[in-house]
Amino acid sequence: MYALLLDRAGISKKKGYIETDGTIRLYFTVKDAKSKLRRSRQVATRAFHELESCGLIVRRKQGLGRPAVITLNLPVGERRGADD
């Protein structure tokens, strides 16, 4: 799941979805995760929760059926490579 989000971060960066603090904004729904992972909704939801609890992502819900905004927290050694 994290690899998918990291790949999506590269696409989002190219499209200019960058926050004022320099972090990259992602839109990746549970439905998208379910489809890409070819797993159930419960497994996709659990994967998001695990990434959040480990501090690898931050999800900010928007409500009204809109997808959550996801911000990746890249490990320190990976930040340099993600900027390329």
Number of C-alpha atoms within 10 A of each C-alpha: 14 13 8 12 18 16 12 17 23 17 14 16 16 10 9 11 17 16 10 7 6 8 16 21 20 23 17 15 17 19 14 13 21 17 13 12 14 11 11 14 16 11 15 22 15 13 16 21 15 13 17 16 11 10 13 15 19 18 18 11 12 10 8 6 7 10 17 18 16 22 20 20 18 16 10 8 8 10 11 10 9 13 8 6
